[in-house]
Amino acid sequence: MTKEELFYTLVLQKVPNLGDASAKKLIQKAGSPKAVFTEKKATLMKIDGIGSFKLKDLYSKDYYVLAEDELKFIESNEIKTTYFKEDHYPEKLKHCLDGPILFFQRGNINLNKKRIISVVGTRKVTSYGVRLCEELIEELTPLDPVIISGFAYGVDISAHKAALKNNLQTIGCLAHGLNQIYPKTHHKYIKDVEYNGGFITEFWSSDVFDRNNFLKRNRIIAGISEATIVIESAEKGGSLVTANIANSYNRDVFAVPGRISDTQSQGCNNLIKTQRAHLLTSAADLIYILNWNLGKEKPKTIQKQLFVELEEEEQKIYNYLKAQNKAHIDTIAINCSMPVFKITTELLKLELKGVVRPLPGKIFEIC
């Protein structure tokens, strides 16, 4: 977008009581951000959902001054902007009525034709939760997903670190401007994240850091991704808000179950119990629900599979399934003398090679 378009979009973004959904309606009616301010107020008032309350501050020059200052910050810091009508605006976010009309980014972000997964959870993550997060992201690595989270304590930073460890693109969605980082202790991860992903936010450098920003930020995390995974959560928490928003967007939500006595598993268990989330025990569950493993191509025949080059552990699993035809993942793990998390990774690799396919109930069979 041009500098002029960016300026007027910034003004619209700053007008109180307007909101992104209403701003989009104004732009659609007027034809451009600038045209909103030259259009007759009577014409704008005819738009469904637009009333005098939302338009009362539209023509205040105070927001022009603020927009000029933010524009200078954007230019001097080489901040990239993404406008909701641009082609590179995230596809999933385009379908969210309240998705930001404009957001800012820094780093090496590439969302083109990428599978995007959001990982959220408690800030008071347990060692069990960290291990599950690491194993899950490692299992997903062959599919090269983008891992998005909030760069906060606990599950968030565990997800970012696991993505970096497996050379996956990871994006921190921030609840503040790009002129700061919260928490400050995570400053040491900035360079690595920007090198292999980056940061996005809709907040300005002048925005006051506020608790409500987190709730607003959560809709981007939920809307930008194909699915949201909740690793651990207490009975109440921001990650549950993200899950509810994802449900409202008709996105898939997954939750890792835990013992009923564990405080940090109550939220996840409730999501599963109330059918607001799929039960998630391994990457295979997510792959099956999202239909990532099933393309439009016809399954390969066994004759073709014989020419697929398999590694030693893959061959061991293949030989067992060939003899059994199909088996539960736990049975495969026992008979192949491998831990379940390892079996899951090897089965995923075999799926990608067209050798095996998953069935409901964590059962696998030869293609």
C-alpha positions in Angstrom: 0.0 0.0 0.0 1.1 3.6 -0.5 2.2 5.9 2.2 -1.0 7.8 2.0 -3.2 4.7 2.2 -1.1 3.6 5.2 -1.6 6.9 6.9 -5.4 6.9 6.6 -5.6 3.3 7.7 -3.6 4.2 10.8 -6.1 7.0 11.5 -9.0 4.6 11.2 -7.3 2.1 13.4 -7.0 4.7 16.1 -10.5 6.1 16.1 -12.2 5.0 19.4 -15.4 2.9 19.4 -14.9 2.0 15.7 -13.3 -1.4 15.7 -12.0 -3.5 12.9 -15.3 -4.9 11.7 -16.8 -1.5 11.4 -13.7 0.0 9.8 -13.8 -2.6 7.1 -17.5 -1.7 6.4 -16.5 1.9 6.0 -13.6 1.2 3.7 -15.8 -1.2 1.6 -18.5 1.5 1.2 -16.2 4.4 0.5 -13.7 2.5 -1.6 -10.5 3.3 0.3 -9.3 4.4 3.7 -8.8 8.0 2.6 -12.2 8.1 0.9 -13.9 7.3 4.3 -12.9 10.8 5.5 -14.3 12.6 2.5 -17.5 10.6 2.2 -20.7 12.2 3.5 -21.5 11.3 7.1 -25.1 10.7 6.0 -23.9 8.0 3.6 -21.8 6.3 6.2 -24.7 6.3 8.6 -26.7 4.2 6.3 -24.2 1.3 6.6 -25.6 -1.6 8.7 -24.2 -1.4 12.2 -22.7 2.0 11.8 -24.3 4.8 14.0 -23.5 8.2 15.3 -21.6 6.7 18.3 -19.1 5.0 16.1 -18.6 8.0 13.9 -18.5 10.7 16.6 -14.6 10.8 16.7 -14.0 10.0 13.0 -13.2 13.5 12.0 -11.0 14.5 15.0 -7.6 15.8 13.8 -6.1 14.5 17.0 -5.8 11.0 15.4 -4.1 12.5 12.4 -1.2 13.7 14.6 -1.0 10.3 16.3 -1.0 8.6 12.9 1.8 10.8 11.7 4.0 9.9 14.7 3.4 6.2 14.2 4.1 6.4 10.5 7.5 7.9 11.4 8.2 5.0 13.8 7.2 2.5 11.1 9.5 4.1 8.5 12.5 4.7 10.8 12.4 1.1 12.1 11.6 -0.5 8.7 8.5 -2.2 10.1 6.5 -4.2 7.5 2.8 -3.6 7.4 0.0 -5.9 6.2 -3.3 -4.5 5.2 -6.5 -6.6 5.1 -7.0 -6.2 1.4 -3.5 -7.2 0.4 -2.8 -10.5 -1.2 -0.2 -11.5 1.5 -2.7 -10.9 4.3 -3.1 -14.3 6.0 -5.8 -16.3 4.3 -7.5 -17.6 7.4 -7.5 -14.2 9.0 -9.3 -12.8 5.9 -12.4 -14.7 7.0 -12.5 -13.2 10.5 -14.9 -10.3 10.5 -13.0 -8.7 13.4 -9.6 -9.5 12.1 -7.3 -6.4 12.2 -7.5 -4.0 9.2 -3.7 -3.6 9.6 -1.0 -5.3 11.5 2.8 -4.9 11.8 5.5 -7.4 11.5 9.3 -7.9 11.9 11.5 -10.7 10.8 11.4 -13.3 8.0 7.8 -14.3 8.0 6.4 -16.4 5.1 2.9 -17.7 5.5 2.4 -18.5 1.8 0.8 -22.0 1.4 1.9 -22.9 4.9 0.1 -25.1 7.5 -0.3 -22.8 10.5 -0.8 -24.1 14.1 -1.3 -22.1 17.2 0.0 -23.5 20.5 -1.2 -21.9 23.7 -1.5 -22.8 27.4 -0.8 -21.8 30.9 2.1 -19.6 32.0 2.7 -22.0 34.9 3.5 -25.0 32.7 4.6 -28.2 34.3 7.6 -30.3 33.2 5.0 -32.8 31.8 3.5 -30.0 29.7 6.9 -28.8 28.4 7.8 -32.4 27.4 4.5 -32.9 25.6 4.9 -29.6 23.8 8.4 -30.5 22.6 7.4 -34.0 21.5 4.3 -32.8 19.6 6.2 -30.2 17.7 9.0 -32.6 16.9 6.4 -35.1 15.6 4.9 -32.4 13.3 8.3 -31.4 11.9 8.0 -33.5 8.6 4.9 -31.4 7.7 6.8 -28.1 8.1 4.1 -26.2 10.0 4.3 -22.6 11.2 4.1 -22.5 15.0 2.4 -19.4 16.4 2.1 -18.5 20.1 2.1 -15.4 22.3 5.8 -15.3 23.3 4.7 -15.3 27.0 5.9 -17.5 29.9 5.1 -21.2 30.1 3.6 -23.0 27.1 4.1 -20.1 24.7 7.9 -19.9 25.0 8.2 -23.7 25.1 6.4 -23.9 21.7 8.7 -21.2 20.2 11.8 -22.9 21.5 10.7 -26.3 20.3 9.9 -24.9 16.8 13.4 -23.3 16.7 15.0 -26.5 17.8 13.3 -28.3 14.9 14.1 -25.5 12.4 10.4 -24.6 12.0 9.2 -21.1 11.3 7.7 -19.7 14.5 5.8 -16.4 15.0 5.3 -14.5 18.2 1.9 -12.6 18.3 2.4 -9.7 20.7 0.1 -7.8 22.9 2.1 -4.6 22.6 4.0 -2.6 20.0 7.2 -3.7 18.2 9.2 -1.2 20.2 9.3 -3.5 23.3 9.3 -7.1 24.3 7.3 -8.7 27.2 8.5 -10.4 29.2 11.9 -8.9 29.2 13.5 -12.2 30.1 12.6 -13.5 26.6 14.7 -10.8 25.0 17.4 -13.4 24.4 15.2 -15.3 22.0 14.4 -12.4 19.7 17.1 -12.8 17.2 16.5 -16.5 16.7 12.8 -16.0 16.3 13.3 -13.2 13.8 15.7 -15.2 11.8 13.3 -18.2 11.5 10.0 -16.4 11.6 9.3 -13.2 13.5 6.8 -11.1 15.4 3.4 -9.7 14.5 1.1 -7.2 16.3 -1.7 -4.8 15.7 -0.6 -2.5 18.6 1.3 0.7 18.0 4.5 1.8 19.6 2.6 4.4 21.5 0.0 2.0 22.9 -0.1 1.6 26.7 0.7 -1.9 27.8 -2.6 -3.1 29.1 -4.0 -6.4 30.4 -6.9 -6.2 27.9 -4.4 -6.3 25.0 -3.9 -10.0 25.7 -7.5 -10.8 25.1 -7.5 -8.7 21.9 -4.3 -10.4 20.8 -5.8 -13.8 21.3 -8.3 -13.4 18.4 -5.4 -13.1 16.0 -3.7 -16.2 17.4 -7.0 -18.1 17.0 -7.9 -16.6 13.6 -4.6 -16.9 11.7 -4.2 -20.6 12.2 -5.9 -23.7 11.0 -6.1 -25.2 14.5 -5.3 -24.2 18.1 -3.7 -26.6 20.5 -4.1 -26.1 24.3 -1.3 -27.9 26.1 -2.1 -27.1 29.7 -4.6 -24.8 31.3 -6.2 -24.1 34.6 -10.0 -23.9 34.9 -9.8 -20.3 33.9 -7.2 -18.6 31.7 -6.4 -16.7 28.5 -5.7 -19.9 26.6 -9.3 -21.0 27.1 -10.4 -17.6 25.7 -8.3 -18.3 22.7 -9.9 -21.8 22.3 -13.4 -20.3 22.5 -12.5 -17.7 19.9 -11.1 -20.4 17.7 -14.4 -22.3 18.0 -16.4 -19.2 17.1 -14.2 -19.0 13.9 -15.1 -22.6 13.2 -11.4 -23.6 13.7 -10.4 -27.0 15.1 -9.3 -26.9 18.7 -7.2 -29.7 20.3 -6.5 -30.1 24.0 -4.1 -32.4 25.8 -5.8 -34.3 28.6 -4.4 -34.6 32.1 -5.2 -36.2 35.5 -8.4 -34.9 37.1 -6.4 -33.9 40.2 -4.0 -31.7 38.2 -4.9 -28.0 38.5 -3.2 -27.2 35.2 -5.2 -29.9 33.3 -8.7 -28.8 34.4 -9.1 -26.4 31.6 -8.1 -28.9 28.9 -10.2 -31.7 30.5 -13.2 -29.4 30.5 -12.7 -28.4 26.8 -12.7 -32.1 25.9 -15.6 -33.0 28.2 -17.8 -30.2 26.7 -16.8 -31.2 23.2 -15.1 -27.8 22.5 -11.8 -29.5 21.7 -10.6 -32.8 20.2 -8.6 -35.0 22.5 -4.9 -34.8 21.6 -2.4 -37.5 22.6 0.0 -37.3 19.7 0.6 -35.5 16.3 -1.2 -38.4 14.6 -4.5 -37.2 16.2 -4.1 -33.7 14.8 -3.0 -35.0 11.4 -6.0 -37.3 11.1 -8.6 -34.7 12.2 -7.2 -32.0 9.9 -7.0 -34.5 7.1 -3.4 -33.5 6.5 -2.4 -37.0 5.7 -5.1 -37.6 3.1 -4.6 -35.9 -0.2 -6.6 -36.3 -3.4 -4.1 -38.7 -4.8 -5.1 -42.4 -4.9 -3.4 -44.6 -2.3 -0.3 -46.3 -3.6 -0.4 -50.0 -4.1 1.8 -52.3 -2.1 3.8 -53.1 -5.2 4.8 -49.5 -5.5 5.5 -49.3 -1.8 8.1 -52.0 -2.2 10.3 -49.5 -4.0 10.2 -46.9 -1.3 13.5 -46.5 0.5 12.9 -47.0 4.3 15.2 -46.4 7.2 15.9 -49.2 9.7 13.2 -48.2 12.2 10.7 -47.5 9.5 11.4 -50.9 7.9 10.9 -52.6 11.3 7.4 -50.9 11.7 6.5 -51.7 8.1 7.4 -55.3 8.5 5.3 -55.6 11.6 2.3 -53.9 10.0 2.7 -56.0 6.8 2.4 -59.1 8.9 -0.6 -57.8 11.0 -2.2 -55.7 8.3 -3.4 -53.2 10.9 -2.6 -52.5 14.6 -3.1 -50.0 17.4 -0.2 -47.6 18.0 0.4 -49.0 21.5 0.6 -52.5 20.1 3.1 -51.4 17.4 5.2 -49.7 20.0 5.4 -52.8 22.2 6.1 -55.2 19.4 8.7 -52.9 17.8 10.3 -52.1 21.1 10.0 -48.4 20.7 8.5 -45.7 22.9 5.1 -44.3 21.7 6.5 -40.8 20.9 9.1 -42.4 18.7 6.6 -44.7 17.0 4.4 -41.6 16.3 7.3 -39.9 14.5 8.2 -43.0 12.5 4.6 -43.6 11.5 4.3 -40.0 10.3 7.3 -40.4 8.1 5.8 -43.6 6.7 2.5 -41.8 6.0 4.4 -39.1 4.1 6.0 -41.8 2.0 2.6 -43.3 1.3 3.4 -46.6 3.0 0.9 -46.6 5.9 -2.3 -44.7 6.7 -4.0 -43.9 10.0 -7.5 -45.1 10.9 -9.8 -43.9 13.7 -8.8 -44.9 17.2 -5.1 -44.5 16.6 -4.9 -47.6 14.5 -2.6 -47.8 11.5 -2.6 -50.1 8.4 -0.6 -50.8 5.3 -1.7 -48.7 2.3 
